[in-house]
Amino acid sequence: MILIDLADMEQSLLLVEQNLEALALDLDPKQHYKVAFVCEEMITNLARHADFGERKPDISLKLDTLEQETLLLTFKDNAQPFDLLDYPEPKIGGDLEETALGGLGIYLTKQYAKNIQYCYENNYNILKVLL
Amino acid sequence: MEIDHYNEGDILIVAPSGKLDTTHAPDFSKLIKKLFEDKPKACLIDLSNITFLASSGLQSILAAAKNAKKEEMSFGVFGMQDMAYNVFTMSGFNQFIKTFDSKEDALANLL
């Protein structure tokens, strides 16, 4: 399990990358990219938007290899409930002016994932992303 | 992250390398903003050495494209590797940002 420190995003993302390399050295480069991408997007999202209120942020990520090229990423955090499955999709394929700056990370995560499950349990958001 | 920049005739070429992600995108945006102060006629972003493109990187490219449009400057990108291209096209960015395979292609067709 990797503990994520939002105060040091660069170090946290490096830690994810190191764990990923240790776990799946023979992962297909495209699959590797998708896993790194989803980790980056989900952790960035927490750093930018999550509301922890009075709580000390407690964020973790677990990487599990399933059969063959499949990985299960489990993100857990104690921020206010946030279900990205309910998050509205950005407008894709509009013109330059219409394209907004937000929501692309979540949109692409949904596109890349084979399955996403979300629940809120014991004051923790639990997000499982199957890649 | 290293960011190279140079001119080919009237065209400013900016070539970041490594990861265009949350950590590095702000440096890229800052440099673009500074380079645009000289009001180049056109700008191309060379993405051939970008090994990882995240949504924060996309946002920095989008901000550059919007800034270029405001300044009436031609703008495009070229040379993306497979997965960066996948991220770029799945986000629909190729529909409003001129996207070229190579530098030669970009220089011949941007203006």
gemmi code that builds the backbone of each chain (N, CA, C; Angstrom):
import gemmi

chains = {
    "A": [
        ("MET", (0.843, -1.202, 0.000), (0.000, 0.000, 0.000), (0.883, 1.260, 0.000)),
        ("ILE", (0.492, 2.226, -0.789), (1.274, 3.460, -0.896), (0.505, 4.580, -0.198)),
        ("LEU", (1.158, 5.265, 0.707), (0.500, 6.407, 1.355), (0.811, 7.657, 0.536)),
        ("ILE", (-0.226, 8.401, 0.237), (-0.073, 9.570, -0.621), (-0.036, 10.843, 0.212)),
        ("ASP", (1.005, 11.635, -0.012), (1.123, 12.924, 0.678), (0.851, 14.035, -0.331)),
        ("LEU", (-0.302, 14.685, -0.168), (-0.685, 15.707, -1.147), (0.230, 16.927, -1.097)),
        ("ALA", (0.923, 17.093, 0.033), (1.834, 18.236, 0.149), (3.075, 18.038, -0.717)),
        ("ASP", (3.342, 16.780, -1.058), (4.483, 16.503, -1.923), (4.040, 15.584, -3.065)),
        ("MET", (3.321, 16.192, -4.001), (2.743, 15.448, -5.126), (3.802, 14.750, -5.957)),
        ("GLU", (4.901, 15.454, -6.210), (5.938, 14.910, -7.086), (6.489, 13.616, -6.475)),
        ("GLN", (6.775, 13.658, -5.177), (7.308, 12.492, -4.484), (6.277, 11.356, -4.469)),
        ("SER", (5.009, 11.706, -4.225), (3.954, 10.690, -4.185), (3.808, 9.995, -5.535)),
        ("LEU", (3.842, 10.770, -6.599), (3.688, 10.188, -7.936), (4.910, 9.352, -8.318)),
        ("LEU", (6.068, 9.769, -7.828), (7.289, 9.002, -8.055), (7.209, 7.652, -7.341)),
        ("LEU", (6.667, 7.693, -6.135), (6.479, 6.476, -5.340), (5.534, 5.510, -6.068)),
        ("VAL", (4.472, 6.046, -6.635), (3.522, 5.230, -7.404), (4.247, 4.589, -8.586)),
        ("GLU", (5.032, 5.387, -9.266), (5.766, 4.902, -10.441), (6.746, 3.782, -10.043)),
        ("GLN", (7.412, 3.973, -8.919), (8.372, 2.947, -8.458), (7.649, 1.655, -8.089)),
        ("ASN", (6.500, 1.789, -7.404), (5.716, 0.608, -7.043), (5.196, -0.107, -8.276)),
        ("LEU", (4.795, 0.690, -9.226), (4.262, 0.136, -10.473), (5.346, -0.640, -11.211)),
        ("GLU", (6.522, -0.088, -11.222), (7.630, -0.761, -11.908), (8.005, -2.060, -11.192)),
        ("ALA", (7.977, -2.031, -9.873), (8.319, -3.235, -9.109), (7.269, -4.324, -9.281)),
        ("LEU", (6.035, -3.872, -9.421), (4.909, -4.811, -9.491), (4.745, -5.426, -10.879)),
        ("ALA", (5.003, -4.662, -11.866), (4.659, -5.107, -13.215), (5.724, -4.736, -14.230)),
        ("LEU", (6.884, -5.303, -14.047), (7.996, -4.978, -14.937), (7.731, -5.337, -16.386)),
        ("ASP", (6.950, -6.400, -16.574), (6.716, -6.849, -17.939), (5.383, -6.355, -18.509)),
        ("LEU", (4.844, -5.343, -17.861), (3.561, -4.792, -18.335), (3.736, -4.166, -19.718)),
        ("ASP", (2.743, -4.379, -20.557), (2.725, -3.750, -21.875), (2.850, -2.221, -21.697)),
        ("PRO", (3.674, -1.550, -22.498), (3.882, -0.106, -22.301), (2.588, 0.718, -22.310)),
        ("LYS", (1.624, 0.314, -23.133), (0.357, 1.061, -23.184), (-0.416, 0.901, -21.879)),
        ("GLN", (-0.399, -0.320, -21.367), (-1.090, -0.591, -20.103), (-0.398, 0.169, -18.955)),
        ("HIS", (0.928, 0.150, -18.992), (1.722, 0.875, -17.996), (1.346, 2.363, -18.012)),
        ("TYR", (1.238, 2.913, -19.205), (0.887, 4.326, -19.385), (-0.491, 4.607, -18.771)),
        ("LYS", (-1.448, 3.718, -19.063), (-2.808, 3.932, -18.559), (-2.839, 3.928, -17.026)),
        ("VAL", (-2.090, 3.005, -16.419), (-2.058, 2.930, -14.951), (-1.430, 4.204, -14.377)),
        ("ALA", (-0.299, 4.612, -14.954), (0.364, 5.833, -14.481), (-0.560, 7.038, -14.675)),
        ("PHE", (-1.276, 7.044, -15.789), (-2.188, 8.146, -16.112), (-3.310, 8.250, -15.067)),
        ("VAL", (-3.949, 7.112, -14.796), (-5.070, 7.117, -13.844), (-4.585, 7.527, -12.448)),
        ("CYS", (-3.411, 7.032, -12.038), (-2.870, 7.410, -10.727), (-2.630, 8.919, -10.672)),
        ("GLU", (-2.003, 9.433, -11.686), (-1.732, 10.876, -11.753), (-3.037, 11.683, -11.670)),
        ("GLU", (-4.026, 11.263, -12.455), (-5.275, 12.028, -12.507), (-6.031, 11.973, -11.181)),
        ("MET", (-6.106, 10.784, -10.585), (-6.883, 10.647, -9.351), (-6.214, 11.386, -8.186)),
        ("ILE", (-4.883, 11.313, -8.136), (-4.165, 11.981, -7.038), (-4.201, 13.507, -7.230)),
        ("THR", (-4.049, 13.943, -8.474), (-4.141, 15.383, -8.770), (-5.516, 15.923, -8.391)),
        ("ASN", (-6.527, 15.126, -8.726), (-7.898, 15.513, -8.431), (-8.113, 15.722, -6.929)),
        ("LEU", (-7.564, 14.806, -6.146), (-7.675, 14.925, -4.685), (-6.957, 16.182, -4.203)),
        ("ALA", (-5.770, 16.421, -4.757), (-4.980, 17.580, -4.322), (-5.696, 18.885, -4.655)),
        ("ARG", (-6.357, 18.917, -5.805), (-6.970, 20.177, -6.250), (-8.371, 20.413, -5.693)),
        ("HIS", (-9.147, 19.330, -5.558), (-10.572, 19.529, -5.307), (-11.128, 18.923, -4.024)),
        ("ALA", (-10.401, 17.955, -3.433), (-11.007, 17.250, -2.293), (-11.134, 18.171, -1.079)),
        ("ASP", (-12.238, 17.990, -0.375), (-12.489, 18.778, 0.832), (-12.341, 17.860, 2.049)),
        ("PHE", (-11.273, 18.071, 2.809), (-11.020, 17.214, 3.969), (-11.580, 17.817, 5.249)),
        ("GLY", (-12.162, 19.019, 5.155), (-12.713, 19.662, 6.347), (-11.649, 19.793, 7.416)),
        ("GLU", (-11.988, 19.352, 8.609), (-11.052, 19.440, 9.738), (-10.126, 18.221, 9.812)),
        ("ARG", (-10.391, 17.240, 8.966), (-9.629, 15.982, 9.075), (-8.230, 16.097, 8.471)),
        ("LYS", (-7.312, 15.363, 9.034), (-5.969, 15.265, 8.451), (-6.097, 14.317, 7.250)),
        ("PRO", (-5.671, 14.742, 6.066), (-5.836, 13.871, 4.897), (-5.169, 12.506, 5.100)),
        ("ASP", (-5.924, 11.461, 4.809), (-5.412, 10.089, 4.888), (-5.746, 9.424, 3.549)),
        ("ILE", (-4.736, 9.298, 2.717), (-4.966, 8.823, 1.344), (-4.032, 7.654, 1.067)),
        ("SER", (-4.591, 6.624, 0.509), (-3.730, 5.489, 0.158), (-4.120, 4.922, -1.206)),
        ("LEU", (-3.163, 4.227, -1.783), (-3.396, 3.573, -3.073), (-2.836, 2.169, -2.975)),
        ("LYS", (-3.632, 1.209, -3.440), (-3.187, -0.186, -3.450), (-3.217, -0.665, -4.894)),
        ("LEU", (-2.126, -1.280, -5.314), (-2.061, -1.825, -6.676), (-2.061, -3.344, -6.578)),
        ("ASP", (-3.016, -3.980, -7.225), (-3.058, -5.452, -7.235), (-3.022, -5.950, -8.668)),
        ("THR", (-2.174, -6.919, -8.902), (-2.185, -7.519, -10.248), (-3.191, -8.659, -10.243)),
        ("LEU", (-4.039, -8.672, -11.240), (-4.971, -9.783, -11.418), (-4.414, -10.620, -12.569)),
        ("GLU", (-5.253, -11.355, -13.232), (-4.704, -12.218, -14.288), (-4.127, -11.402, -15.460)),
        ("GLN", (-3.076, -11.916, -16.020), (-2.395, -11.335, -17.176), (-2.111, -9.846, -17.009)),
        ("GLU", (-2.675, -9.043, -17.891), (-2.322, -7.623, -17.939), (-3.255, -6.752, -17.098)),
        ("THR", (-4.103, -7.390, -16.284), (-5.120, -6.613, -15.576), (-4.639, -6.166, -14.193)),
        ("LEU", (-4.865, -4.892, -13.911), (-4.498, -4.354, -12.603), (-5.706, -3.738, -11.933)),
        ("LEU", (-5.766, -3.892, -10.626), (-6.822, -3.248, -9.855), (-6.183, -2.168, -8.976)),
        ("LEU", (-6.656, -0.949, -9.157), (-6.158, 0.182, -8.366), (-7.229, 0.536, -7.343)),
        ("THR", (-6.876, 0.531, -6.078), (-7.846, 0.913, -5.048), (-7.367, 2.192, -4.357)),
        ("PHE", (-8.111, 3.256, -4.584), (-7.804, 4.551, -3.958), (-8.728, 4.704, -2.748)),
        ("LYS", (-8.162, 5.142, -1.637), (-8.964, 5.330, -0.423), (-8.613, 6.692, 0.178)),
        ("ASP", (-9.627, 7.489, 0.492), (-9.333, 8.793, 1.109), (-10.460, 9.199, 2.050)),
        ("ASN", (-10.118, 10.077, 3.007), (-11.106, 10.489, 4.010), (-11.653, 11.895, 3.753)),
        ("ALA", (-11.682, 12.287, 2.476), (-12.285, 13.583, 2.115), (-13.814, 13.446, 2.109)),
        ("GLN", (-14.491, 14.564, 1.839), (-15.954, 14.534, 1.705), (-16.312, 13.560, 0.579)),
        ("PRO", (-17.498, 12.911, 0.665), (-17.866, 11.945, -0.379), (-17.793, 12.559, -1.778)),
        ("PHE", (-17.153, 11.834, -2.681), (-17.111, 12.270, -4.079), (-17.142, 11.035, -4.976)),
        ("ASP", (-18.226, 10.921, -5.732), (-18.365, 9.779, -6.643), (-18.095, 10.260, -8.062)),
        ("LEU", (-16.941, 9.885, -8.592), (-16.607, 10.397, -9.925), (-17.519, 9.819, -11.006)),
        ("LEU", (-18.219, 8.720, -10.673), (-19.147, 8.146, -11.665), (-20.312, 9.112, -11.929)),
        ("ASP", (-20.595, 9.970, -10.939), (-21.679, 10.958, -11.103), (-21.191, 12.256, -11.731)),
        ("TYR", (-19.884, 12.370, -11.930), (-19.324, 13.640, -12.405), (-19.698, 13.864, -13.875)),
        ("PRO", (-20.257, 15.031, -14.218), (-20.687, 15.246, -15.599), (-19.519, 15.221, -16.591)),
        ("GLU", (-19.792, 14.682, -17.767), (-18.729, 14.579, -18.771), (-18.473, 15.941, -19.421)),
        ("PRO", (-17.203, 16.237, -19.700), (-16.921, 17.494, -20.403), (-17.363, 17.382, -21.857)),
        ("LYS", (-17.532, 18.517, -22.504), (-17.901, 18.502, -23.930), (-16.649, 18.159, -24.732)),
        ("ILE", (-16.711, 17.048, -25.449), (-15.561, 16.611, -26.243), (-15.836, 16.913, -27.704)),
        ("GLY", (-14.842, 17.435, -28.388), (-14.991, 17.655, -29.825), (-15.700, 18.945, -30.183)),
        ("GLY", (-15.702, 19.893, -29.245), (-16.257, 21.202, -29.568), (-15.180, 22.040, -30.232)),
        ("ASP", (-15.331, 23.342, -30.208), (-14.245, 24.156, -30.758), (-13.353, 24.639, -29.603)),
        ("LEU", (-12.331, 25.378, -29.978), (-11.329, 25.816, -29.007), (-11.953, 26.586, -27.836)),
        ("GLU", (-12.835, 27.523, -28.170), (-13.408, 28.380, -27.135), (-14.342, 27.618, -26.203)),
        ("GLU", (-15.002, 26.608, -26.754), (-15.983, 25.857, -25.950), (-15.329, 24.873, -24.990)),
        ("THR", (-14.084, 24.498, -25.298), (-13.454, 23.459, -24.503), (-12.984, 24.010, -23.164)),
        ("ALA", (-13.511, 23.408, -22.108), (-13.205, 23.890, -20.771), (-11.939, 23.220, -20.249)),
        ("LEU", (-11.411, 23.781, -19.182), (-10.150, 23.258, -18.645), (-10.339, 22.071, -17.698)),
        ("GLY", (-11.539, 21.858, -17.213), (-11.695, 20.812, -16.205), (-12.370, 19.542, -16.703)),
        ("GLY", (-12.250, 18.495, -15.924), (-13.017, 17.270, -16.174), (-12.397, 16.267, -17.122)),
        ("LEU", (-11.294, 16.647, -17.784), (-10.704, 15.736, -18.770), (-10.066, 14.507, -18.127)),
        ("GLY", (-9.438, 14.703, -16.968), (-8.778, 13.592, -16.284), (-9.767, 12.501, -15.898)),
        ("ILE", (-10.905, 12.936, -15.359), (-11.941, 11.977, -14.957), (-12.531, 11.306, -16.204)),
        ("TYR", (-12.771, 12.106, -17.230), (-13.324, 11.561, -18.471), (-12.411, 10.481, -19.063)),
        ("LEU", (-11.111, 10.773, -19.144), (-10.171, 9.811, -19.733), (-10.003, 8.577, -18.842)),
        ("THR", (-10.040, 8.789, -17.532), (-9.978, 7.642, -16.609), (-11.143, 6.700, -16.879)),
        ("LYS", (-12.331, 7.263, -17.062), (-13.509, 6.436, -17.359), (-13.345, 5.708, -18.694)),
        ("GLN", (-12.731, 6.386, -19.660), (-12.539, 5.766, -20.983), (-11.558, 4.599, -20.902)),
        ("TYR", (-10.490, 4.760, -20.124), (-9.446, 3.737, -20.060), (-9.838, 2.543, -19.183)),
        ("ALA", (-10.668, 2.777, -18.171), (-10.973, 1.713, -17.206), (-11.889, 0.646, -17.803)),
        ("LYS", (-11.599, -0.622, -17.427), (-12.503, -1.705, -17.817), (-13.728, -1.672, -16.909)),
        ("ASN", (-13.502, -1.252, -15.675), (-14.597, -1.173, -14.718), (-14.218, -0.194, -13.602)),
        ("ILE", (-15.212, 0.539, -13.094), (-14.974, 1.443, -11.956), (-16.071, 1.215, -10.922)),
        ("GLN", (-15.670, 1.055, -9.675), (-16.658, 0.938, -8.603), (-16.333, 1.960, -7.525)),
        ("TYR", (-17.392, 2.550, -6.998), (-17.190, 3.546, -5.940), (-18.102, 3.229, -4.764)),
        ("CYS", (-17.586, 3.401, -3.558), (-18.470, 3.380, -2.383), (-17.904, 4.315, -1.307)),
        ("TYR", (-18.760, 4.683, -0.378), (-18.335, 5.517, 0.750), (-18.614, 4.721, 2.017)),
        ("GLU", (-17.545, 4.354, 2.726), (-17.683, 3.471, 3.886), (-16.862, 3.995, 5.050)),
        ("ASN", (-17.438, 4.047, 6.207), (-16.727, 4.459, 7.424), (-15.928, 5.756, 7.227)),
        ("ASN", (-16.575, 6.735, 6.617), (-15.965, 8.046, 6.367), (-14.833, 8.027, 5.333)),
        ("TYR", (-14.773, 6.979, 4.529), (-13.746, 6.919, 3.479), (-14.387, 6.719, 2.101)),
        ("ASN", (-13.866, 7.481, 1.128), (-14.188, 7.208, -0.277), (-13.331, 6.022, -0.707)),
        ("ILE", (-13.955, 5.037, -1.326), (-13.175, 3.904, -1.839), (-13.483, 3.771, -3.330)),
        ("LEU", (-12.447, 3.949, -4.106), (-12.610, 3.909, -5.568), (-11.763, 2.765, -6.120)),
        ("LYS", (-12.431, 1.859, -6.810), (-11.702, 0.728, -7.409), (-11.731, 0.876, -8.919)),
        ("VAL", (-10.557, 0.956, -9.494), (-10.451, 1.121, -10.953), (-9.753, -0.104, -11.524)),
        ("LEU", (-10.452, -0.802, -12.398), (-9.882, -1.983, -13.041), (-9.338, -1.570, -14.407)),
        ("LEU", (-8.059, -1.875, -14.604), (-7.426, -1.477, -15.873), (-6.847, -2.684, -16.604)),
    ],
    "B": [
        ("MET", (12.355, 18.369, -16.091), (11.859, 18.596, -17.451), (12.692, 19.683, -18.131)),
        ("GLU", (13.131, 19.396, -19.352), (13.833, 20.420, -20.117), (12.912, 20.943, -21.217)),
        ("ILE", (12.979, 22.248, -21.453), (12.159, 22.822, -22.528), (13.070, 23.623, -23.452)),
        ("ASP", (13.209, 23.135, -24.653), (14.028, 23.808, -25.651), (13.129, 24.752, -26.455)),
        ("HIS", (13.670, 25.845, -26.941), (12.878, 26.686, -27.853), (13.803, 27.401, -28.823)),
        ("TYR", (13.332, 27.541, -30.057), (14.123, 28.170, -31.111), (13.182, 28.625, -32.222)),
        ("ASN", (13.728, 29.365, -33.164), (12.891, 29.849, -34.271), (13.291, 29.191, -35.576)),
        ("GLU", (12.295, 28.882, -36.381), (12.515, 28.421, -37.765), (11.805, 29.466, -38.621)),
        ("GLY", (12.566, 30.434, -39.123), (11.944, 31.530, -39.852), (11.052, 32.311, -38.901)),
        ("ASP", (9.781, 32.465, -39.282), (8.829, 33.214, -38.452), (8.181, 32.358, -37.368)),
        ("ILE", (8.532, 31.090, -37.361), (7.812, 30.176, -36.460), (8.626, 29.869, -35.200)),
        ("LEU", (7.981, 30.110, -34.058), (8.582, 29.753, -32.774), (8.305, 28.270, -32.525)),
        ("ILE", (9.356, 27.519, -32.230), (9.163, 26.108, -31.904), (9.551, 25.879, -30.445)),
        ("VAL", (8.622, 25.292, -29.691), (8.875, 24.999, -28.282), (8.850, 23.483, -28.120)),
        ("ALA", (9.935, 22.951, -27.552), (10.080, 21.494, -27.485), (10.340, 21.025, -26.051)),
        ("PRO", (9.259, 20.736, -25.313), (9.449, 20.190, -23.970), (9.839, 18.712, -24.060)),
        ("SER", (10.509, 18.209, -23.040), (10.808, 16.780, -23.054), (10.511, 16.165, -21.692)),
        ("GLY", (10.199, 14.863, -21.698), (9.863, 14.159, -20.461), (8.368, 14.146, -20.218)),
        ("LYS", (7.980, 14.448, -18.971), (6.563, 14.355, -18.612), (5.896, 15.729, -18.631)),
        ("LEU", (4.776, 15.823, -19.336), (3.965, 17.041, -19.281), (2.782, 16.701, -18.367)),
        ("ASP", (3.036, 16.804, -17.078), (2.063, 16.379, -16.067), (1.847, 17.481, -15.028)),
        ("THR", (1.173, 17.142, -13.946), (0.860, 18.127, -12.902), (2.111, 18.841, -12.399)),
        ("THR", (3.197, 18.074, -12.256), (4.421, 18.652, -11.711), (5.079, 19.620, -12.689)),
        ("HIS", (5.044, 19.273, -13.983), (5.836, 20.029, -14.955), (5.052, 20.996, -15.848)),
        ("ALA", (3.744, 20.794, -15.962), (2.947, 21.653, -16.851), (3.052, 23.145, -16.487)),
        ("PRO", (3.097, 23.506, -15.188), (3.206, 24.940, -14.862), (4.458, 25.601, -15.440)),
        ("ASP", (5.586, 24.874, -15.469), (6.821, 25.432, -16.049), (6.640, 25.688, -17.544)),
        ("PHE", (5.972, 24.749, -18.201), (5.712, 24.871, -19.635), (4.831, 26.105, -19.898)),
        ("SER", (3.764, 26.238, -19.120), (2.840, 27.373, -19.303), (3.544, 28.708, -19.071)),
        ("LYS", (4.383, 28.721, -18.058), (5.107, 29.949, -17.708), (6.029, 30.372, -18.864)),
        ("LEU", (6.730, 29.391, -19.427), (7.652, 29.691, -20.525), (6.892, 30.159, -21.772)),
        ("ILE", (5.792, 29.479, -22.080), (4.979, 29.862, -23.246), (4.522, 31.315, -23.106)),
        ("LYS", (4.038, 31.649, -21.922), (3.540, 32.996, -21.665), (4.651, 34.018, -21.926)),
        ("LYS", (5.845, 33.699, -21.448), (6.989, 34.599, -21.607), (7.367, 34.715, -23.094)),
        ("LEU", (7.412, 33.589, -23.804), (7.811, 33.599, -25.217), (6.787, 34.318, -26.096)),
        ("PHE", (5.525, 34.235, -25.705), (4.472, 34.896, -26.490), (4.538, 36.423, -26.362)),
        ("GLU", (5.247, 36.898, -25.351), (5.383, 38.356, -25.186), (6.106, 38.975, -26.379)),
        ("ASP", (6.945, 38.166, -27.058), (7.656, 38.661, -28.243), (6.778, 38.636, -29.498)),
        ("LYS", (5.543, 38.199, -29.322), (4.543, 38.133, -30.398), (5.063, 37.460, -31.674)),
        ("PRO", (5.419, 36.196, -31.580), (5.817, 35.478, -32.798), (4.618, 35.339, -33.747)),
        ("LYS", (4.914, 35.131, -35.022), (3.847, 35.029, -36.015), (3.106, 33.696, -35.866)),
        ("ALA", (3.858, 32.693, -35.478), (3.278, 31.350, -35.340), (4.046, 30.568, -34.293)),
        ("CYS", (3.391, 29.554, -33.770), (4.061, 28.718, -32.758), (3.724, 27.243, -32.974)),
        ("LEU", (4.755, 26.425, -32.913), (4.561, 24.968, -32.978), (5.114, 24.353, -31.696)),
        ("ILE", (4.365, 23.413, -31.139), (4.871, 22.687, -29.972), (5.351, 21.319, -30.464)),
        ("ASP", (6.625, 21.058, -30.249), (7.215, 19.769, -30.618), (7.021, 18.814, -29.443)),
        ("LEU", (6.110, 17.840, -29.616), (5.807, 16.921, -28.514), (6.502, 15.563, -28.678)),
        ("SER", (7.469, 15.513, -29.594), (8.088, 14.210, -29.896), (8.882, 13.627, -28.728)),
        ("ASN", (9.327, 14.471, -27.804), (10.067, 13.954, -26.645), (9.236, 13.907, -25.373)),
        ("ILE", (7.923, 14.076, -25.540), (7.045, 13.948, -24.374), (6.696, 12.469, -24.180)),
        ("THR", (7.124, 11.931, -23.044), (6.911, 10.506, -22.782), (5.610, 10.255, -22.029)),
        ("PHE", (5.060, 11.310, -21.430), (3.828, 11.158, -20.638), (3.041, 12.458, -20.693)),
        ("LEU", (1.801, 12.350, -21.167), (0.942, 13.530, -21.264), (-0.291, 13.300, -20.390)),
        ("ALA", (-0.448, 14.108, -19.353), (-1.613, 13.991, -18.464), (-2.588, 15.130, -18.769)),
        ("SER", (-3.733, 15.134, -18.093), (-4.734, 16.162, -18.404), (-4.214, 17.564, -18.068)),
        ("SER", (-3.341, 17.668, -17.074), (-2.765, 18.981, -16.759), (-1.886, 19.471, -17.917)),
        ("GLY", (-1.229, 18.529, -18.611), (-0.456, 18.867, -19.806), (-1.369, 19.308, -20.933)),
        ("LEU", (-2.483, 18.601, -21.089), (-3.474, 18.991, -22.110), (-3.971, 20.401, -21.842)),
        ("GLN", (-4.219, 20.664, -20.558), (-4.727, 21.991, -20.193), (-3.715, 23.084, -20.510)),
        ("SER", (-2.431, 22.786, -20.319), (-1.410, 23.808, -20.617), (-1.319, 24.038, -22.133)),
        ("ILE", (-1.535, 22.982, -22.919), (-1.536, 23.144, -24.386), (-2.778, 23.925, -24.818)),
        ("LEU", (-3.909, 23.614, -24.179), (-5.155, 24.330, -24.491), (-5.017, 25.821, -24.176)),
        ("ALA", (-4.411, 26.121, -23.031), (-4.221, 27.525, -22.635), (-3.319, 28.229, -23.649)),
        ("ALA", (-2.281, 27.527, -24.121), (-1.377, 28.113, -25.123), (-2.122, 28.363, -26.427)),
        ("ALA", (-2.963, 27.412, -26.835), (-3.734, 27.554, -28.086), (-4.702, 28.727, -27.994)),
        ("LYS", (-5.329, 28.883, -26.836), (-6.279, 29.994, -26.650), (-5.547, 31.331, -26.671)),
        ("ASN", (-4.388, 31.342, -26.026), (-3.563, 32.553, -25.989), (-3.114, 32.922, -27.409)),
        ("ALA", (-2.703, 31.902, -28.180), (-2.261, 32.130, -29.563), (-3.395, 32.707, -30.400)),
        ("LYS", (-4.588, 32.166, -30.198), (-5.745, 32.647, -30.975), (-6.018, 34.119, -30.660)),
        ("LYS", (-5.935, 34.433, -29.383), (-6.167, 35.811, -28.939), (-5.163, 36.765, -29.593)),
        ("GLU", (-3.936, 36.279, -29.748), (-2.867, 37.094, -30.356), (-2.835, 36.975, -31.881)),
        ("GLU", (-3.844, 36.265, -32.433), (-3.941, 36.039, -33.893), (-2.676, 35.365, -34.436)),
        ("MET", (-2.215, 34.383, -33.709), (-1.005, 33.653, -34.037), (-1.392, 32.239, -34.496)),
        ("SER", (-0.748, 31.734, -35.557), (-1.011, 30.348, -35.950), (-0.403, 29.425, -34.905)),
        ("PHE", (-1.069, 28.307, -34.657), (-0.624, 27.418, -33.577), (-0.846, 25.960, -33.962)),
        ("GLY", (0.118, 25.129, -33.630), (-0.056, 23.702, -33.891), (0.882, 22.870, -33.044)),
        ("VAL", (0.681, 21.551, -33.084), (1.563, 20.618, -32.368), (2.013, 19.540, -33.347)),
        ("PHE", (3.150, 18.915, -33.061), (3.572, 17.803, -33.925), (4.374, 16.754, -33.164)),
        ("GLY", (4.443, 15.578, -33.775), (5.368, 14.538, -33.346), (4.981, 13.713, -32.130)),
        ("MET", (3.702, 13.662, -31.795), (3.339, 12.930, -30.577), (3.587, 11.429, -30.677)),
        ("GLN", (4.085, 10.849, -29.568), (4.227, 9.405, -29.487), (2.835, 8.786, -29.293)),
        ("ASP", (2.757, 7.467, -29.495), (1.469, 6.744, -29.501), (0.469, 7.102, -28.397)),
        ("MET", (0.898, 6.939, -27.132), (-0.072, 7.116, -26.048), (-0.406, 8.590, -25.806)),
        ("ALA", (0.571, 9.465, -26.026), (0.276, 10.901, -25.909), (-0.760, 11.271, -26.979)),
        ("TYR", (-0.586, 10.711, -28.175), (-1.537, 10.968, -29.269), (-2.924, 10.431, -28.906)),
        ("ASN", (-2.931, 9.277, -28.252), (-4.190, 8.676, -27.826), (-4.921, 9.590, -26.830)),
        ("VAL", (-4.185, 10.099, -25.844), (-4.759, 11.015, -24.849), (-5.283, 12.282, -25.540)),
        ("PHE", (-4.498, 12.788, -26.474), (-4.821, 14.032, -27.189), (-6.093, 13.873, -28.032)),
        ("THR", (-6.167, 12.785, -28.769), (-7.312, 12.602, -29.675), (-8.572, 12.179, -28.915)),
        ("MET", (-8.398, 11.369, -27.848), (-9.587, 10.970, -27.077), (-10.231, 12.182, -26.413)),
        ("SER", (-9.426, 13.206, -26.168), (-9.962, 14.440, -25.580), (-10.506, 15.377, -26.652)),
        ("GLY", (-10.383, 14.974, -27.905), (-10.922, 15.766, -29.009), (-10.064, 16.961, -29.383)),
        ("PHE", (-8.841, 17.031, -28.849), (-8.011, 18.221, -29.076), (-7.560, 18.349, -30.530)),
        ("ASN", (-7.453, 17.229, -31.229), (-7.036, 17.278, -32.643), (-8.108, 17.931, -33.515)),
        ("GLN", (-9.319, 18.120, -32.948), (-10.389, 18.740, -33.733), (-10.298, 20.264, -33.750)),
        ("PHE", (-9.545, 20.835, -32.808), (-9.435, 22.302, -32.831), (-7.997, 22.816, -32.706)),
        ("ILE", (-7.043, 21.867, -32.585), (-5.631, 22.269, -32.624), (-4.984, 21.553, -33.806)),
        ("LYS", (-4.328, 22.323, -34.670), (-3.678, 21.711, -35.831), (-2.629, 20.711, -35.353)),
        ("THR", (-2.761, 19.480, -35.825), (-1.926, 18.384, -35.330), (-1.195, 17.740, -36.504)),
        ("PHE", (0.128, 17.724, -36.427), (0.932, 17.192, -37.530), (1.782, 16.013, -37.064)),
        ("ASP", (2.108, 15.147, -38.036), (2.925, 13.967, -37.710), (4.368, 14.363, -37.406)),
        ("SER", (4.902, 15.236, -38.264), (6.329, 15.535, -38.165), (6.570, 17.041, -38.262)),
        ("LYS", (7.790, 17.426, -37.942), (8.176, 18.834, -38.036), (8.084, 19.319, -39.491)),
        ("GLU", (8.534, 18.471, -40.414), (8.502, 18.835, -41.842), (7.063, 19.116, -42.278)),
        ("ASP", (6.191, 18.210, -41.897), (4.763, 18.337, -42.214), (4.204, 19.632, -41.614)),
        ("ALA", (4.565, 19.892, -40.358), (4.066, 21.081, -39.658), (4.573, 22.361, -40.305)),
        ("LEU", (5.861, 22.415, -40.597), (6.443, 23.630, -41.189), (5.867, 23.904, -42.571)),
        ("ALA", (5.554, 22.838, -43.296), (5.023, 22.999, -44.652), (3.565, 23.435, -44.656)),
        ("ASN", (2.828, 23.065, -43.597), (1.375, 23.262, -43.656), (0.764, 24.177, -42.599)),
        ("LEU", (1.549, 24.645, -41.629), (0.944, 25.451, -40.561), (0.420, 26.789, -41.076)),
        ("LEU", (1.257, 27.473, -41.875), (0.884, 28.825, -42.294), (0.069, 28.840, -43.580)),
    ],
}
model = gemmi.Model(1)
for chain_id, residues in chains.items():
    chain = gemmi.Chain(chain_id)
    for i, (resn, *xyz) in enumerate(residues, 1):
        res = gemmi.Residue()
        res.name, res.seqid = resn, gemmi.SeqId(i, " ")
        for name, pos in zip(("N", "CA", "C"), xyz):
            atom = gemmi.Atom()
            atom.name, atom.element = name, gemmi.Element(name[0])
            atom.pos, atom.b_iso = gemmi.Position(*pos), 0.0
            res.add_atom(atom)
        chain.add_residue(res)
    model.add_chain(chain)
structure = gemmi.Structure()
structure.add_model(model)
structure.setup_entities()
